[in-house]
Amino acid sequence: MKKIILASLLIGGISQQVQAHKRWVLPSIFNVSEPQWVAVDATVSNNIFYPDRPWSLDNIRVNTPEGKAGVIENKYTGHRRSTFDVHLGQPGTYEIISQGTGYFASYDKVNPKKGERPQERKRGQNLAELKTQLPENAKNLTISQSDSKMVSYVTVGAPSFGVFKLTNKGIEMQPETHPNDLYQGEQASFVFLVDGQAIEGLEVLMVWEGTRYRNSENETTFKTDVQGKVKLPLSQSGRFLLEISHKEDVNFDNGISVKYASYLATFEVLPQ
């Protein structure tokens, strides 16, 4: 049952249950000197980088430095984590990404029972499927679309930038500092775009690993400037998680009135 729930949450991207937990893809190593295999975890947990529940691998993929599909083997979903192996066969930077788009609807229930929530909620993997579940003349109908991304990057040899080609869909990163070239005491500069557009004031949440051994997450929130740029102080070595959520009211001809987008990424900072 948990596997089914997590698969649907991946498609949806944003929900109260997911927001209550952190989720990520985490490679066993971020930089290697020569072609080899790397192991990757995909999981959900309250404590950063401590596996608690598995994440669906249905939409996992790897993009090679030259823009082709990478090799994924040994997919396994256990009780507390999902894992898989990625073959790094050439120099450059690889993108490991779990991505999905989901569609949601809510509308007033007809004569709800006492104690029931007043609205009915439906979910579909595409808009056409969702609309087949909706009754005619649904009152206070709201249809929303959600794009979700979980990413990380691994580099063989020298870093490259080919995997950062924009699709103009959902939240995407254009790095000024390469994510596999981060060092303690320096600063990382990233540009974040939503559907290809820079948004000033987009909140970027940064949480360092080790939350299990702290009384609080000690997350830090940064905001993008008018160009979509954010600068992150790399105050320590180790791994950290970035999390971004965005909501936009729209008025599309297909009936969608709300768009959600979420982005989570894992990075590693090395000592000088």
Buried (B, 14 or more C-beta within 10 A) or exposed (E): EEBEEBBBBBBBBBBEEBEEBBBBBBBEEBBBEEEEBBEBBBBBBEBBBBBBBBBBBBBBBBBBBEEEEBEBEEBEBEEBBBBBBBBBBBBBBBBBBBBBBBBBBBBEBEEEEEEEEEBBEBBBBEBEEBBEEBEEEBEEBBBBBBBBBBBBBBBBBEBBEBBBEEEEBBBBBBBEBBBBBBBEEBEBEBBBBBBEEBBEEBEBBBBBBBBEEEEEBEBBEBEBEEEBBBBBEBEEBBBBBBBBBBEEEEEEEEBBEBBBBBBBBBBBBBEE
